[in-house]
Amino acid sequence: MYNTRTRMENVSAAMRKCRVVGSVPDWETWCRVAAAPALPCDWVELRADAFPEDVSVQQVLTARPSVPVLLTPRHQSEGGLRAWRSESERRRVATALLPMATALDWEAALLPQAGELVAAAKAAGVLVIASNHDFEKTPLLEELLEREAAARAAGADVVKFAFLLQTAADLAVGVQLLRRATGPLAVMGMGALGPVSRLLYAQYGSCLVYGYLGGKPTAPGQWSAELFRRTLDNLVMFRYD
């Protein structure tokens, strides 16, 4: 039976505030993060694709940080750092790591083929985040809305968009997307306008904003999680309708 109550509580919480997610780029940083008594973020992202293949699932499960974990075994086609042997292997790793996760990030385009994983996540009360990445451009608003609808139909609780911003008009697309969202949405820009977009979209209702932990970003346009947390805490948060 699905752990519906836990999952719906997670969905409801995702709609109430913008969470800062600290992304970890390598195993060494993860070990330091897991041992830290406190972290400058609300959630920490476990980038399973960034870990060496000789790191076992059990090693990962025993290295638990002090904040909730967002599990991301990213596919190489959308910025993943590991060439997985197969989708079956990636799904097996994700399933094995679900016990430590509050949320699971999976590519929206591949979500329909991951029905068993989605079901397992929901049964465990784990939030399902369907992510979309475009490293070359900002898609048209109508295309983004179509992707959002498809992701929700495939089981997503939260839909995440990250796209390259080149102009002020591109920046406005993310605002329009947040205004027309049908459920919890995470939106962030990449590139030169990425840093300002992440702050702006947080004001307009983006439920997740990613910053990096350690010495290097995991995506172009990322702030450090600590700097973003301080900035967000000092910003009067207006929710625009």
C-alpha positions in Angstrom: 0.0 0.0 0.0 1.3 3.5 -0.8 2.4 5.6 2.1 -0.1 8.2 0.9 -0.2 10.3 4.0 3.6 10.7 4.2 3.9 11.5 0.6 1.0 14.1 0.6 2.6 15.7 3.7 5.8 16.0 1.7 3.9 17.5 -1.3 2.1 20.0 0.9 5.4 21.0 2.5 7.0 21.5 -0.9 4.3 24.1 -1.7 4.7 26.1 1.5 8.3 27.3 1.2 11.4 27.6 -0.9 14.0 25.0 0.2 17.7 25.4 -0.4 19.2 22.2 -1.7 22.9 21.7 -1.2 24.3 19.7 -4.1 27.4 17.5 -3.5 29.8 17.0 -6.5 31.9 14.0 -5.3 32.2 11.2 -2.7 34.9 12.9 -0.6 32.7 16.0 -0.2 29.7 13.8 0.7 31.6 12.1 3.5 32.5 15.5 5.0 28.9 16.7 4.6 27.5 13.5 6.2 29.8 14.0 9.2 28.9 17.7 9.6 26.8 18.5 12.7 24.9 21.2 10.7 24.6 22.3 7.1 23.6 25.6 5.4 20.7 24.1 3.5 17.3 22.5 4.0 18.0 19.4 2.0 21.2 17.9 0.6 21.4 16.4 -2.9 23.0 13.0 -3.1 24.4 12.9 -6.7 24.8 9.2 -7.0 26.1 9.6 -10.5 29.1 11.5 -9.1 30.3 8.7 -6.8 33.0 6.2 -7.9 31.6 2.9 -9.0 33.6 1.1 -6.3 31.6 2.9 -3.6 28.9 0.4 -2.4 25.3 1.1 -1.7 25.9 0.1 1.9 28.7 2.7 2.2 26.3 5.4 1.0 23.5 4.3 3.2 25.7 4.6 6.3 26.9 8.1 5.4 23.8 10.0 6.4 23.7 13.8 6.7 21.9 15.8 9.3 19.2 17.1 6.9 16.8 15.3 4.5 18.3 13.7 1.4 17.3 14.4 -2.2 18.5 11.3 -4.2 19.6 12.1 -7.8 21.2 9.4 -9.9 21.4 11.7 -12.9 21.4 10.4 -16.5 24.4 11.4 -18.6 22.1 13.0 -21.2 21.0 15.6 -18.7 24.3 16.4 -17.0 25.1 13.1 -15.2 28.7 12.4 -14.4 28.6 8.7 -14.8 28.0 6.6 -17.9 25.6 4.0 -16.3 25.9 0.5 -17.8 22.2 0.5 -18.3 18.9 2.0 -17.2 18.3 -1.1 -15.2 21.5 -0.6 -13.2 20.5 3.0 -12.6 17.1 2.1 -11.4 18.5 -0.7 -9.1 20.9 1.8 -7.5 18.0 4.3 -7.0 15.8 1.7 -5.5 18.5 0.5 -3.1 19.1 4.1 -1.9 15.4 5.0 -1.4 15.5 4.2 2.4 17.6 7.3 3.0 15.7 9.6 0.7 13.0 12.2 1.3 12.8 12.9 -2.4 13.9 11.3 -5.7 14.9 13.3 -8.8 14.4 11.5 -12.1 14.4 12.9 -15.6 10.9 13.8 -16.8 11.6 12.4 -20.3 12.5 9.0 -18.7 9.8 8.9 -16.0 7.2 6.9 -18.0 9.7 4.0 -18.3 10.4 4.0 -14.6 7.0 3.0 -13.3 8.2 0.5 -10.8 10.7 2.9 -9.3 8.0 5.6 -9.1 5.7 3.2 -7.3 8.4 2.1 -4.9 9.2 5.8 -4.1 5.6 6.6 -3.4 5.1 3.5 -1.3 8.0 4.7 0.9 6.5 8.2 1.1 9.3 9.6 -1.0 8.6 12.7 -3.1 9.1 12.2 -6.9 10.7 15.2 -8.7 10.6 15.1 -12.5 13.5 17.2 -13.9 13.9 18.9 -17.2 17.3 20.3 -18.3 18.0 22.4 -21.4 21.7 23.5 -21.6 21.3 25.3 -25.0 18.3 27.6 -24.7 15.1 28.6 -22.9 12.2 26.6 -24.3 8.9 28.3 -25.2 6.5 28.7 -22.4 3.8 26.5 -24.0 6.4 23.7 -24.5 7.4 24.0 -20.8 3.7 23.8 -19.7 3.2 20.7 -21.9 6.2 19.1 -20.2 4.9 19.9 -16.8 1.5 18.3 -17.6 3.2 15.2 -19.0 5.5 14.8 -16.0 2.5 15.1 -13.6 0.6 12.5 -15.6 3.7 10.2 -15.2 3.6 10.5 -11.4 5.6 13.6 -10.6 4.8 15.4 -7.3 7.2 18.2 -8.1 8.3 19.3 -11.6 11.8 20.9 -12.0 13.0 23.0 -14.9 16.6 24.2 -15.5 17.3 26.0 -18.7 19.9 28.3 -20.2 19.1 32.0 -20.0 20.5 34.4 -22.7 18.2 37.4 -22.5 15.8 39.3 -20.2 13.0 37.8 -22.2 14.2 34.3 -21.3 14.3 35.4 -17.6 10.6 36.3 -17.8 9.6 32.9 -19.2 10.4 31.3 -15.8 8.2 33.9 -14.0 5.3 33.1 -16.4 5.9 29.4 -15.9 5.6 29.7 -12.1 2.5 31.8 -12.4 0.8 29.2 -14.5 2.0 26.0 -12.7 -0.6 23.5 -11.7 1.4 22.1 -8.8 4.7 22.4 -6.9 7.4 23.7 -9.4 11.1 24.3 -9.1 12.6 26.6 -11.7 16.2 27.8 -12.2 18.2 29.4 -14.9 21.7 28.5 -16.0 24.4 30.7 -17.5 25.3 34.4 -16.8 21.8 35.2 -15.7 21.5 32.0 -13.6 22.4 33.5 -10.2 19.9 36.4 -10.4 17.2 34.0 -11.8 17.5 31.7 -8.9 16.8 34.4 -6.4 14.0 35.9 -8.6 12.3 32.5 -9.1 12.4 31.8 -5.3 10.4 35.0 -4.8 7.9 33.9 -7.4 7.3 30.5 -5.8 10.0 28.1 -6.9 9.9 25.4 -4.2 13.5 24.3 -4.6 16.7 26.2 -5.3 20.0 24.4 -5.7 23.4 25.6 -4.4 26.6 23.7 -4.1 28.4 22.3 -1.1 32.1 22.0 -1.3 34.4 23.9 -3.7 32.6 23.8 -7.0 29.1 24.1 -8.5 27.3 21.2 -10.1 25.6 23.3 -12.7 26.4 26.6 -14.4 24.9 29.6 -12.5 24.7 28.0 -9.1 25.4 29.9 -5.9 27.1 28.3 -3.0 24.3 26.9 -0.7 25.6 28.9 2.2 25.6 32.2 0.4 22.1 31.5 -1.0 20.8 30.5 2.4 22.0 33.8 3.9 20.7 35.9 1.1 17.3 34.2 1.1 17.0 34.6 4.9 17.7 38.4 4.5 15.2 38.8 1.7 11.6 39.8 2.3 9.8 37.0 0.4 6.9 38.2 -1.7 4.6 35.6 -3.2 3.3 36.9 -6.5 0.0 35.7 -8.0 
